[in-house]
Amino acid sequence: MPPAEEDQKTTLATRPKRRKWRVRLQRRLKAASRSPGAVRLVGRLIYEALRGIRASQRPAAGSSDFDAILHREHPAIVALWHGQHLLAPFFRPRDLPYLALLSRSADAEINAAVVERFGIETVRGSGGRVREAASEKGGVRALIRMKRALDDGLGICMIADVPKGTPREAGLGIVTLARLSGRPIVPSAAVTSRRRVLEKTWDKTTLPLPFGRIAVVMEEPIFVPPQAGADELEAIRAQLTLAIERANRRAADLADRKTSH
């Protein structure tokens, strides 16, 4: 056999072994990154980075007085979009207790580590959904936990749109929570003038960058009648979607202004 053909056969034979080795290595690295110690370390690093970013920013003129609003409506359900939540822990009254809903995904372990460093309790589930899908993902248990928290005087911070669903479209879970608890939903947004949008992510995650301005906008509270039926819940869900979008547009407008009047 010519040397060239022999070398080619040897190369082809070793390729599957190399692929298997790479796959095993990737799995081990992924498992290591999700170990409790790694999650705590990454959570702390992100927490410190967010604190540094927030400290470097100045408030945009025209922002909502979130402290006064949330004191007045407490305990309320603060609603915002996926991908727009990284600075949300800063915009709450420090003297009021809060509980945040996080998904049950592996990546959410790091989110939980970050949020808990801000002194915010967490509950895991998929609160945007209702019925069977929510039950499978712990959504029903999360809904019960949040309702009890509101009854006990804790505010709720909740992502309104459904993970991996239609981005920036409120789910029925948050509306159902408001109906069961009798507490208002406060549509909210925080936008920075210096930011980077991760276009390839399903929710267009926005990373806040240091310096620049930050605008916080909170729309009028939305109450859900306890006797609301399916049609009314759907109408309020659509109303909430528009309100959070309106808050985001207003916050972006305030943050992006080059001069304040």
BAPAFI-733719 format. One record per residue (C-alpha): residue number from 1; residue in three letters; x, y, z. Coordinates in steps of 0.2 Angstrom, whole numbers, plus 5000, padded with zeros to 4 digits. Example, Ala and Ser with C-alpha at 12.3 -4.5 7.8 and 13.67 -1.06 7.14 Angstrom:
<recs>
<rec><k>1</k><r>ala</r><xx>5062</xx><yy>4978</yy><zz>5039</zz></rec>
<rec><k>2</k><r>ser</r><xx>5068</xx><yy>4995</yy><zz>5036</zz></rec>
</recs>
This chain:
<recs>
<rec><k>1</k><r>met</r><xx>5000</xx><yy>5000</yy><zz>5000</zz></rec>
<rec><k>2</k><r>pro</r><xx>5007</xx><yy>5017</yy><zz>4995</zz></rec>
<rec><k>3</k><r>pro</r><xx>5012</xx><yy>5028</yy><zz>5011</zz></rec>
<rec><k>4</k><r>ala</r><xx>4999</xx><yy>5041</yy><zz>5006</zz></rec>
<rec><k>5</k><r>glu</r><xx>4985</xx><yy>5029</yy><zz>5007</zz></rec>
<rec><k>6</k><r>glu</r><xx>4991</xx><yy>5021</yy><zz>5023</zz></rec>
<rec><k>7</k><r>asp</r><xx>4992</xx><yy>5039</yy><zz>5031</zz></rec>
<rec><k>8</k><r>gln</r><xx>4974</xx><yy>5043</yy><zz>5025</zz></rec>
<rec><k>9</k><r>lys</r><xx>4967</xx><yy>5027</yy><zz>5033</zz></rec>
<rec><k>10</k><r>thr</r><xx>4976</xx><yy>5030</yy><zz>5049</zz></rec>
<rec><k>11</k><r>thr</r><xx>4969</xx><yy>5048</yy><zz>5049</zz></rec>
<rec><k>12</k><r>leu</r><xx>4951</xx><yy>5042</yy><zz>5046</zz></rec>
<rec><k>13</k><r>ala</r><xx>4953</xx><yy>5029</yy><zz>5060</zz></rec>
<rec><k>14</k><r>thr</r><xx>4958</xx><yy>5042</yy><zz>5073</zz></rec>
<rec><k>15</k><r>arg</r><xx>4944</xx><yy>5054</yy><zz>5069</zz></rec>
<rec><k>16</k><r>pro</r><xx>4930</xx><yy>5045</yy><zz>5078</zz></rec>
<rec><k>17</k><r>lys</r><xx>4942</xx><yy>5043</yy><zz>5094</zz></rec>
<rec><k>18</k><r>arg</r><xx>4946</xx><yy>5062</yy><zz>5093</zz></rec>
<rec><k>19</k><r>arg</r><xx>4928</xx><yy>5067</yy><zz>5092</zz></rec>
<rec><k>20</k><r>lys</r><xx>4923</xx><yy>5055</yy><zz>5107</zz></rec>
<rec><k>21</k><r>trp</r><xx>4937</xx><yy>5063</yy><zz>5117</zz></rec>
<rec><k>22</k><r>arg</r><xx>4931</xx><yy>5080</yy><zz>5113</zz></rec>
<rec><k>23</k><r>val</r><xx>4913</xx><yy>5076</yy><zz>5118</zz></rec>
<rec><k>24</k><r>arg</r><xx>4919</xx><yy>5068</yy><zz>5134</zz></rec>
<rec><k>25</k><r>leu</r><xx>4930</xx><yy>5083</yy><zz>5138</zz></rec>
<rec><k>26</k><r>gln</r><xx>4915</xx><yy>5095</yy><zz>5135</zz></rec>
<rec><k>27</k><r>arg</r><xx>4904</xx><yy>5085</yy><zz>5146</zz></rec>
<rec><k>28</k><r>arg</r><xx>4916</xx><yy>5086</yy><zz>5160</zz></rec>
<rec><k>29</k><r>leu</r><xx>4919</xx><yy>5104</yy><zz>5158</zz></rec>
<rec><k>30</k><r>lys</r><xx>4900</xx><yy>5107</yy><zz>5158</zz></rec>
<rec><k>31</k><r>ala</r><xx>4897</xx><yy>5097</yy><zz>5173</zz></rec>
<rec><k>32</k><r>ala</r><xx>4911</xx><yy>5106</yy><zz>5182</zz></rec>
<rec><k>33</k><r>ser</r><xx>4904</xx><yy>5123</yy><zz>5178</zz></rec>
<rec><k>34</k><r>arg</r><xx>4888</xx><yy>5118</yy><zz>5186</zz></rec>
<rec><k>35</k><r>ser</r><xx>4895</xx><yy>5111</yy><zz>5202</zz></rec>
<rec><k>36</k><r>pro</r><xx>4889</xx><yy>5121</yy><zz>5218</zz></rec>
<rec><k>37</k><r>gly</r><xx>4906</xx><yy>5129</yy><zz>5220</zz></rec>
<rec><k>38</k><r>ala</r><xx>4907</xx><yy>5135</yy><zz>5202</zz></rec>
<rec><k>39</k><r>val</r><xx>4890</xx><yy>5142</yy><zz>5203</zz></rec>
<rec><k>40</k><r>arg</r><xx>4893</xx><yy>5151</yy><zz>5219</zz></rec>
<rec><k>41</k><r>leu</r><xx>4909</xx><yy>5158</yy><zz>5212</zz></rec>
<rec><k>42</k><r>val</r><xx>4902</xx><yy>5164</yy><zz>5195</zz></rec>
<rec><k>43</k><r>gly</r><xx>4887</xx><yy>5171</yy><zz>5204</zz></rec>
<rec><k>44</k><r>arg</r><xx>4898</xx><yy>5181</yy><zz>5215</zz></rec>
<rec><k>45</k><r>leu</r><xx>4908</xx><yy>5188</yy><zz>5200</zz></rec>
<rec><k>46</k><r>ile</r><xx>4892</xx><yy>5193</yy><zz>5191</zz></rec>
<rec><k>47</k><r>tyr</r><xx>4885</xx><yy>5201</yy><zz>5207</zz></rec>
<rec><k>48</k><r>glu</r><xx>4901</xx><yy>5211</yy><zz>5209</zz></rec>
<rec><k>49</k><r>ala</r><xx>4901</xx><yy>5216</yy><zz>5191</zz></rec>
<rec><k>50</k><r>leu</r><xx>4883</xx><yy>5222</yy><zz>5191</zz></rec>
<rec><k>51</k><r>arg</r><xx>4887</xx><yy>5232</yy><zz>5207</zz></rec>
<rec><k>52</k><r>gly</r><xx>4901</xx><yy>5240</yy><zz>5198</zz></rec>
<rec><k>53</k><r>ile</r><xx>4891</xx><yy>5244</yy><zz>5182</zz></rec>
<rec><k>54</k><r>arg</r><xx>4877</xx><yy>5251</yy><zz>5192</zz></rec>
<rec><k>55</k><r>ala</r><xx>4889</xx><yy>5262</yy><zz>5203</zz></rec>
<rec><k>56</k><r>ser</r><xx>4896</xx><yy>5270</yy><zz>5187</zz></rec>
<rec><k>57</k><r>gln</r><xx>4879</xx><yy>5275</yy><zz>5180</zz></rec>
<rec><k>58</k><r>arg</r><xx>4869</xx><yy>5291</yy><zz>5182</zz></rec>
<rec><k>59</k><r>pro</r><xx>4850</xx><yy>5292</yy><zz>5182</zz></rec>
<rec><k>60</k><r>ala</r><xx>4841</xx><yy>5298</yy><zz>5167</zz></rec>
<rec><k>61</k><r>ala</r><xx>4830</xx><yy>5313</yy><zz>5169</zz></rec>
<rec><k>62</k><r>gly</r><xx>4811</xx><yy>5308</yy><zz>5169</zz></rec>
<rec><k>63</k><r>ser</r><xx>4813</xx><yy>5291</yy><zz>5177</zz></rec>
<rec><k>64</k><r>ser</r><xx>4800</xx><yy>5285</yy><zz>5188</zz></rec>
<rec><k>65</k><r>asp</r><xx>4801</xx><yy>5286</yy><zz>5207</zz></rec>
<rec><k>66</k><r>phe</r><xx>4801</xx><yy>5267</yy><zz>5209</zz></rec>
<rec><k>67</k><r>asp</r><xx>4804</xx><yy>5268</yy><zz>5227</zz></rec>
<rec><k>68</k><r>ala</r><xx>4788</xx><yy>5278</yy><zz>5230</zz></rec>
<rec><k>69</k><r>ile</r><xx>4778</xx><yy>5268</yy><zz>5218</zz></rec>
<rec><k>70</k><r>leu</r><xx>4783</xx><yy>5251</yy><zz>5226</zz></rec>
<rec><k>71</k><r>his</r><xx>4780</xx><yy>5257</yy><zz>5243</zz></rec>
<rec><k>72</k><r>arg</r><xx>4763</xx><yy>5263</yy><zz>5239</zz></rec>
<rec><k>73</k><r>glu</r><xx>4758</xx><yy>5247</yy><zz>5230</zz></rec>
<rec><k>74</k><r>his</r><xx>4767</xx><yy>5235</yy><zz>5241</zz></rec>
<rec><k>75</k><r>pro</r><xx>4766</xx><yy>5220</yy><zz>5240</zz></rec>
<rec><k>76</k><r>ala</r><xx>4765</xx><yy>5221</yy><zz>5221</zz></rec>
<rec><k>77</k><r>ile</r><xx>4770</xx><yy>5210</yy><zz>5207</zz></rec>
<rec><k>78</k><r>val</r><xx>4784</xx><yy>5219</yy><zz>5197</zz></rec>
<rec><k>79</k><r>ala</r><xx>4783</xx><yy>5213</yy><zz>5179</zz></rec>
<rec><k>80</k><r>leu</r><xx>4797</xx><yy>5214</yy><zz>5166</zz></rec>
<rec><k>81</k><r>trp</r><xx>4803</xx><yy>5205</yy><zz>5151</zz></rec>
<rec><k>82</k><r>his</r><xx>4816</xx><yy>5191</yy><zz>5149</zz></rec>
<rec><k>83</k><r>gly</r><xx>4833</xx><yy>5198</yy><zz>5144</zz></rec>
<rec><k>84</k><r>gln</r><xx>4829</xx><yy>5215</yy><zz>5152</zz></rec>
<rec><k>85</k><r>his</r><xx>4831</xx><yy>5210</yy><zz>5170</zz></rec>
<rec><k>86</k><r>leu</r><xx>4850</xx><yy>5211</yy><zz>5174</zz></rec>
<rec><k>87</k><r>leu</r><xx>4848</xx><yy>5227</yy><zz>5184</zz></rec>
<rec><k>88</k><r>ala</r><xx>4831</xx><yy>5224</yy><zz>5191</zz></rec>
<rec><k>89</k><r>pro</r><xx>4837</xx><yy>5220</yy><zz>5209</zz></rec>
<rec><k>90</k><r>phe</r><xx>4843</xx><yy>5238</yy><zz>5211</zz></rec>
<rec><k>91</k><r>phe</r><xx>4826</xx><yy>5245</yy><zz>5208</zz></rec>
<rec><k>92</k><r>arg</r><xx>4817</xx><yy>5240</yy><zz>5223</zz></rec>
<rec><k>93</k><r>pro</r><xx>4815</xx><yy>5248</yy><zz>5240</zz></rec>
<rec><k>94</k><r>arg</r><xx>4829</xx><yy>5241</yy><zz>5251</zz></rec>
<rec><k>95</k><r>asp</r><xx>4817</xx><yy>5240</yy><zz>5266</zz></rec>
<rec><k>96</k><r>leu</r><xx>4804</xx><yy>5229</yy><zz>5258</zz></rec>
<rec><k>97</k><r>pro</r><xx>4806</xx><yy>5210</yy><zz>5256</zz></rec>
<rec><k>98</k><r>tyr</r><xx>4805</xx><yy>5202</yy><zz>5238</zz></rec>
<rec><k>99</k><r>leu</r><xx>4804</xx><yy>5185</yy><zz>5231</zz></rec>
<rec><k>100</k><r>ala</r><xx>4809</xx><yy>5182</yy><zz>5213</zz></rec>
<rec><k>101</k><r>leu</r><xx>4803</xx><yy>5169</yy><zz>5201</zz></rec>
<rec><k>102</k><r>leu</r><xx>4817</xx><yy>5160</yy><zz>5191</zz></rec>
<rec><k>103</k><r>ser</r><xx>4816</xx><yy>5146</yy><zz>5179</zz></rec>
<rec><k>104</k><r>arg</r><xx>4821</xx><yy>5128</yy><zz>5183</zz></rec>
<rec><k>105</k><r>ser</r><xx>4834</xx><yy>5127</yy><zz>5170</zz></rec>
<rec><k>106</k><r>ala</r><xx>4852</xx><yy>5123</yy><zz>5174</zz></rec>
<rec><k>107</k><r>asp</r><xx>4858</xx><yy>5140</yy><zz>5169</zz></rec>
<rec><k>108</k><r>ala</r><xx>4845</xx><yy>5148</yy><zz>5181</zz></rec>
<rec><k>109</k><r>glu</r><xx>4856</xx><yy>5141</yy><zz>5195</zz></rec>
<rec><k>110</k><r>ile</r><xx>4868</xx><yy>5155</yy><zz>5192</zz></rec>
<rec><k>111</k><r>asn</r><xx>4854</xx><yy>5168</yy><zz>5191</zz></rec>
<rec><k>112</k><r>ala</r><xx>4848</xx><yy>5162</yy><zz>5208</zz></rec>
<rec><k>113</k><r>ala</r><xx>4866</xx><yy>5164</yy><zz>5215</zz></rec>
<rec><k>114</k><r>val</r><xx>4866</xx><yy>5182</yy><zz>5209</zz></rec>
<rec><k>115</k><r>val</r><xx>4849</xx><yy>5186</yy><zz>5215</zz></rec>
<rec><k>116</k><r>glu</r><xx>4851</xx><yy>5179</yy><zz>5232</zz></rec>
<rec><k>117</k><r>arg</r><xx>4867</xx><yy>5190</yy><zz>5235</zz></rec>
<rec><k>118</k><r>phe</r><xx>4855</xx><yy>5205</yy><zz>5233</zz></rec>
<rec><k>119</k><r>gly</r><xx>4845</xx><yy>5198</yy><zz>5248</zz></rec>
<rec><k>120</k><r>ile</r><xx>4831</xx><yy>5193</yy><zz>5237</zz></rec>
<rec><k>121</k><r>glu</r><xx>4822</xx><yy>5176</yy><zz>5240</zz></rec>
<rec><k>122</k><r>thr</r><xx>4820</xx><yy>5164</yy><zz>5225</zz></rec>
<rec><k>123</k><r>val</r><xx>4807</xx><yy>5151</yy><zz>5219</zz></rec>
<rec><k>124</k><r>arg</r><xx>4809</xx><yy>5140</yy><zz>5204</zz></rec>
<rec><k>125</k><r>gly</r><xx>4796</xx><yy>5137</yy><zz>5191</zz></rec>
<rec><k>126</k><r>ser</r><xx>4789</xx><yy>5142</yy><zz>5174</zz></rec>
<rec><k>127</k><r>gly</r><xx>4777</xx><yy>5155</yy><zz>5180</zz></rec>
<rec><k>128</k><r>gly</r><xx>4772</xx><yy>5161</yy><zz>5163</zz></rec>
<rec><k>129</k><r>arg</r><xx>4762</xx><yy>5145</yy><zz>5158</zz></rec>
<rec><k>130</k><r>val</r><xx>4747</xx><yy>5138</yy><zz>5166</zz></rec>
<rec><k>131</k><r>arg</r><xx>4739</xx><yy>5121</yy><zz>5165</zz></rec>
<rec><k>132</k><r>glu</r><xx>4748</xx><yy>5105</yy><zz>5162</zz></rec>
<rec><k>133</k><r>ala</r><xx>4765</xx><yy>5112</yy><zz>5155</zz></rec>
<rec><k>134</k><r>ala</r><xx>4766</xx><yy>5123</yy><zz>5170</zz></rec>
<rec><k>135</k><r>ser</r><xx>4763</xx><yy>5108</yy><zz>5182</zz></rec>
<rec><k>136</k><r>glu</r><xx>4777</xx><yy>5098</yy><zz>5173</zz></rec>
<rec><k>137</k><r>lys</r><xx>4789</xx><yy>5113</yy><zz>5176</zz></rec>
<rec><k>138</k><r>gly</r><xx>4785</xx><yy>5117</yy><zz>5194</zz></rec>
<rec><k>139</k><r>gly</r><xx>4774</xx><yy>5131</yy><zz>5189</zz></rec>
<rec><k>140</k><r>val</r><xx>4759</xx><yy>5126</yy><zz>5200</zz></rec>
<rec><k>141</k><r>arg</r><xx>4770</xx><yy>5125</yy><zz>5215</zz></rec>
<rec><k>142</k><r>ala</r><xx>4778</xx><yy>5141</yy><zz>5211</zz></rec>
<rec><k>143</k><r>leu</r><xx>4762</xx><yy>5150</yy><zz>5209</zz></rec>
<rec><k>144</k><r>ile</r><xx>4756</xx><yy>5144</yy><zz>5226</zz></rec>
<rec><k>145</k><r>arg</r><xx>4772</xx><yy>5149</yy><zz>5234</zz></rec>
<rec><k>146</k><r>met</r><xx>4771</xx><yy>5167</yy><zz>5226</zz></rec>
<rec><k>147</k><r>lys</r><xx>4753</xx><yy>5168</yy><zz>5232</zz></rec>
<rec><k>148</k><r>arg</r><xx>4758</xx><yy>5164</yy><zz>5250</zz></rec>
<rec><k>149</k><r>ala</r><xx>4772</xx><yy>5176</yy><zz>5249</zz></rec>
<rec><k>150</k><r>leu</r><xx>4761</xx><yy>5190</yy><zz>5243</zz></rec>
<rec><k>151</k><r>asp</r><xx>4749</xx><yy>5186</yy><zz>5257</zz></rec>
<rec><k>152</k><r>asp</r><xx>4764</xx><yy>5187</yy><zz>5269</zz></rec>
<rec><k>153</k><r>gly</r><xx>4769</xx><yy>5204</yy><zz>5263</zz></rec>
<rec><k>154</k><r>leu</r><xx>4783</xx><yy>5200</yy><zz>5251</zz></rec>
<rec><k>155</k><r>gly</r><xx>4783</xx><yy>5209</yy><zz>5234</zz></rec>
<rec><k>156</k><r>ile</r><xx>4786</xx><yy>5198</yy><zz>5219</zz></rec>
<rec><k>157</k><r>cys</r><xx>4798</xx><yy>5201</yy><zz>5204</zz></rec>
<rec><k>158</k><r>met</r><xx>4792</xx><yy>5191</yy><zz>5189</zz></rec>
<rec><k>159</k><r>ile</r><xx>4797</xx><yy>5189</yy><zz>5171</zz></rec>
<rec><k>160</k><r>ala</r><xx>4781</xx><yy>5191</yy><zz>5162</zz></rec>
<rec><k>161</k><r>asp</r><xx>4785</xx><yy>5182</yy><zz>5145</zz></rec>
<rec><k>162</k><r>val</r><xx>4787</xx><yy>5163</yy><zz>5144</zz></rec>
<rec><k>163</k><r>pro</r><xx>4804</xx><yy>5155</yy><zz>5143</zz></rec>
<rec><k>164</k><r>lys</r><xx>4807</xx><yy>5149</yy><zz>5125</zz></rec>
<rec><k>165</k><r>gly</r><xx>4790</xx><yy>5155</yy><zz>5120</zz></rec>
<rec><k>166</k><r>thr</r><xx>4786</xx><yy>5171</yy><zz>5111</zz></rec>
<rec><k>167</k><r>pro</r><xx>4798</xx><yy>5185</yy><zz>5117</zz></rec>
<rec><k>168</k><r>arg</r><xx>4789</xx><yy>5200</yy><zz>5124</zz></rec>
<rec><k>169</k><r>glu</r><xx>4772</xx><yy>5193</yy><zz>5125</zz></rec>
<rec><k>170</k><r>ala</r><xx>4765</xx><yy>5191</yy><zz>5143</zz></rec>
<rec><k>171</k><r>gly</r><xx>4759</xx><yy>5174</yy><zz>5148</zz></rec>
<rec><k>172</k><r>leu</r><xx>4744</xx><yy>5170</yy><zz>5158</zz></rec>
<rec><k>173</k><r>gly</r><xx>4753</xx><yy>5164</yy><zz>5174</zz></rec>
<rec><k>174</k><r>ile</r><xx>4757</xx><yy>5182</yy><zz>5180</zz></rec>
<rec><k>175</k><r>val</r><xx>4739</xx><yy>5187</yy><zz>5177</zz></rec>
<rec><k>176</k><r>thr</r><xx>4733</xx><yy>5172</yy><zz>5186</zz></rec>
<rec><k>177</k><r>leu</r><xx>4744</xx><yy>5176</yy><zz>5201</zz></rec>
<rec><k>178</k><r>ala</r><xx>4737</xx><yy>5194</yy><zz>5202</zz></rec>
<rec><k>179</k><r>arg</r><xx>4719</xx><yy>5187</yy><zz>5201</zz></rec>
<rec><k>180</k><r>leu</r><xx>4722</xx><yy>5174</yy><zz>5215</zz></rec>
<rec><k>181</k><r>ser</r><xx>4731</xx><yy>5186</yy><zz>5226</zz></rec>
<rec><k>182</k><r>gly</r><xx>4722</xx><yy>5202</yy><zz>5223</zz></rec>
<rec><k>183</k><r>arg</r><xx>4738</xx><yy>5212</yy><zz>5221</zz></rec>
<rec><k>184</k><r>pro</r><xx>4743</xx><yy>5223</yy><zz>5207</zz></rec>
<rec><k>185</k><r>ile</r><xx>4755</xx><yy>5220</yy><zz>5193</zz></rec>
<rec><k>186</k><r>val</r><xx>4767</xx><yy>5235</yy><zz>5190</zz></rec>
<rec><k>187</k><r>pro</r><xx>4774</xx><yy>5234</yy><zz>5172</zz></rec>
<rec><k>188</k><r>ser</r><xx>4792</xx><yy>5239</yy><zz>5173</zz></rec>
<rec><k>189</k><r>ala</r><xx>4808</xx><yy>5242</yy><zz>5163</zz></rec>
<rec><k>190</k><r>ala</r><xx>4826</xx><yy>5248</yy><zz>5166</zz></rec>
<rec><k>191</k><r>val</r><xx>4836</xx><yy>5253</yy><zz>5151</zz></rec>
<rec><k>192</k><r>thr</r><xx>4854</xx><yy>5259</yy><zz>5150</zz></rec>
<rec><k>193</k><r>ser</r><xx>4861</xx><yy>5271</yy><zz>5137</zz></rec>
<rec><k>194</k><r>arg</r><xx>4877</xx><yy>5260</yy><zz>5135</zz></rec>
<rec><k>195</k><r>arg</r><xx>4871</xx><yy>5242</yy><zz>5131</zz></rec>
<rec><k>196</k><r>arg</r><xx>4874</xx><yy>5227</yy><zz>5120</zz></rec>
<rec><k>197</k><r>val</r><xx>4860</xx><yy>5217</yy><zz>5113</zz></rec>
<rec><k>198</k><r>leu</r><xx>4864</xx><yy>5198</yy><zz>5110</zz></rec>
<rec><k>199</k><r>glu</r><xx>4855</xx><yy>5196</yy><zz>5094</zz></rec>
<rec><k>200</k><r>lys</r><xx>4856</xx><yy>5178</yy><zz>5093</zz></rec>
<rec><k>201</k><r>thr</r><xx>4848</xx><yy>5174</yy><zz>5110</zz></rec>
<rec><k>202</k><r>trp</r><xx>4829</xx><yy>5170</yy><zz>5109</zz></rec>
<rec><k>203</k><r>asp</r><xx>4825</xx><yy>5185</yy><zz>5120</zz></rec>
<rec><k>204</k><r>lys</r><xx>4837</xx><yy>5197</yy><zz>5113</zz></rec>
<rec><k>205</k><r>thr</r><xx>4846</xx><yy>5198</yy><zz>5130</zz></rec>
<rec><k>206</k><r>thr</r><xx>4853</xx><yy>5215</yy><zz>5134</zz></rec>
<rec><k>207</k><r>leu</r><xx>4869</xx><yy>5218</yy><zz>5143</zz></rec>
<rec><k>208</k><r>pro</r><xx>4871</xx><yy>5234</yy><zz>5153</zz></rec>
<rec><k>209</k><r>leu</r><xx>4888</xx><yy>5242</yy><zz>5150</zz></rec>
<rec><k>210</k><r>pro</r><xx>4897</xx><yy>5254</yy><zz>5163</zz></rec>
<rec><k>211</k><r>phe</r><xx>4894</xx><yy>5273</yy><zz>5163</zz></rec>
<rec><k>212</k><r>gly</r><xx>4881</xx><yy>5282</yy><zz>5154</zz></rec>
<rec><k>213</k><r>arg</r><xx>4863</xx><yy>5284</yy><zz>5159</zz></rec>
<rec><k>214</k><r>ile</r><xx>4850</xx><yy>5272</yy><zz>5166</zz></rec>
<rec><k>215</k><r>ala</r><xx>4831</xx><yy>5275</yy><zz>5165</zz></rec>
<rec><k>216</k><r>val</r><xx>4818</xx><yy>5266</yy><zz>5175</zz></rec>
<rec><k>217</k><r>val</r><xx>4800</xx><yy>5267</yy><zz>5170</zz></rec>
<rec><k>218</k><r>met</r><xx>4785</xx><yy>5259</yy><zz>5179</zz></rec>
<rec><k>219</k><r>glu</r><xx>4768</xx><yy>5260</yy><zz>5171</zz></rec>
<rec><k>220</k><r>glu</r><xx>4751</xx><yy>5262</yy><zz>5181</zz></rec>
<rec><k>221</k><r>pro</r><xx>4747</xx><yy>5246</yy><zz>5191</zz></rec>
<rec><k>222</k><r>ile</r><xx>4735</xx><yy>5233</yy><zz>5183</zz></rec>
<rec><k>223</k><r>phe</r><xx>4723</xx><yy>5225</yy><zz>5195</zz></rec>
<rec><k>224</k><r>val</r><xx>4714</xx><yy>5208</yy><zz>5190</zz></rec>
<rec><k>225</k><r>pro</r><xx>4696</xx><yy>5206</yy><zz>5197</zz></rec>
<rec><k>226</k><r>pro</r><xx>4695</xx><yy>5190</yy><zz>5207</zz></rec>
<rec><k>227</k><r>gln</r><xx>4680</xx><yy>5184</yy><zz>5197</zz></rec>
<rec><k>228</k><r>ala</r><xx>4689</xx><yy>5187</yy><zz>5180</zz></rec>
<rec><k>229</k><r>gly</r><xx>4685</xx><yy>5173</yy><zz>5167</zz></rec>
<rec><k>230</k><r>ala</r><xx>4695</xx><yy>5167</yy><zz>5153</zz></rec>
<rec><k>231</k><r>asp</r><xx>4691</xx><yy>5180</yy><zz>5141</zz></rec>
<rec><k>232</k><r>glu</r><xx>4694</xx><yy>5194</yy><zz>5153</zz></rec>
<rec><k>233</k><r>leu</r><xx>4711</xx><yy>5186</yy><zz>5158</zz></rec>
<rec><k>234</k><r>glu</r><xx>4716</xx><yy>5186</yy><zz>5140</zz></rec>
<rec><k>235</k><r>ala</r><xx>4712</xx><yy>5204</yy><zz>5138</zz></rec>
<rec><k>236</k><r>ile</r><xx>4722</xx><yy>5209</yy><zz>5153</zz></rec>
<rec><k>237</k><r>arg</r><xx>4736</xx><yy>5198</yy><zz>5147</zz></rec>
<rec><k>238</k><r>ala</r><xx>4736</xx><yy>5208</yy><zz>5131</zz></rec>
<rec><k>239</k><r>gln</r><xx>4735</xx><yy>5224</yy><zz>5141</zz></rec>
<rec><k>240</k><r>leu</r><xx>4750</xx><yy>5219</yy><zz>5151</zz></rec>
<rec><k>241</k><r>thr</r><xx>4760</xx><yy>5215</yy><zz>5136</zz></rec>
<rec><k>242</k><r>leu</r><xx>4757</xx><yy>5233</yy><zz>5129</zz></rec>
<rec><k>243</k><r>ala</r><xx>4761</xx><yy>5241</yy><zz>5146</zz></rec>
<rec><k>244</k><r>ile</r><xx>4778</xx><yy>5233</yy><zz>5148</zz></rec>
<rec><k>245</k><r>glu</r><xx>4782</xx><yy>5237</yy><zz>5130</zz></rec>
<rec><k>246</k><r>arg</r><xx>4777</xx><yy>5255</yy><zz>5133</zz></rec>
<rec><k>247</k><r>ala</r><xx>4788</xx><yy>5255</yy><zz>5148</zz></rec>
<rec><k>248</k><r>asn</r><xx>4803</xx><yy>5248</yy><zz>5138</zz></rec>
<rec><k>249</k><r>arg</r><xx>4801</xx><yy>5261</yy><zz>5124</zz></rec>
<rec><k>250</k><r>arg</r><xx>4799</xx><yy>5275</yy><zz>5136</zz></rec>
<rec><k>251</k><r>ala</r><xx>4814</xx><yy>5270</yy><zz>5146</zz></rec>
<rec><k>252</k><r>ala</r><xx>4825</xx><yy>5268</yy><zz>5130</zz></rec>
<rec><k>253</k><r>asp</r><xx>4819</xx><yy>5285</yy><zz>5125</zz></rec>
<rec><k>254</k><r>leu</r><xx>4825</xx><yy>5293</yy><zz>5141</zz></rec>
<rec><k>255</k><r>ala</r><xx>4841</xx><yy>5284</yy><zz>5142</zz></rec>
<rec><k>256</k><r>asp</r><xx>4846</xx><yy>5288</yy><zz>5124</zz></rec>
<rec><k>257</k><r>arg</r><xx>4843</xx><yy>5306</yy><zz>5125</zz></rec>
<rec><k>258</k><r>lys</r><xx>4860</xx><yy>5316</yy><zz>5124</zz></rec>
<rec><k>259</k><r>thr</r><xx>4853</xx><yy>5330</yy><zz>5134</zz></rec>
<rec><k>260</k><r>ser</r><xx>4841</xx><yy>5332</yy><zz>5148</zz></rec>
<rec><k>261</k><r>his</r><xx>4828</xx><yy>5346</yy><zz>5150</zz></rec>
</recs>
